[in-house]
Amino acid sequence: IAVSNMARAKKFYEDLLGFEMKPEPMEGGFEMVWFPADLSAKGIPGALMKGTGYTPGPTGTVVYFTCPDIDGTLAKAQELGSKVCLPKKDIGQYGTIAWISDSEGNLIALHRAK
């Protein structure tokens, strides 16, 4: 996820989702902070990225975060200055989603399975 202010974005995601993120040393003017992941298991680990070629905004890829309490997380997001872009919506057998903006203006999604 592209960011323009790494400290602000790291704090936003840690406060919103309740986990600690790990900075990764980078060269060439890049900054990276990893989301928690089990790198020995299947899955898709991710990171916040800052540097040339990483431009935050609402038109990029929408990342879906597993979220057991969408209502509480939406309230927390608004406390952190986030905008609700798609209110909580039932998506049938797949559960519930909502879209918000992050601290950098990216569009992200919250998802709760049924």
Secondary structure, DSSP 8 states (H G I E B T S, - for coil): -B-S-HHHHHHHHHHHH----EEE--STT-EEEE----TTSSS---EEEESTT----TTS--EEEE-S-HHHHHHHHHHTT--EEEEEEE-GGG-EEEEEE-TTS-EEEEEE--
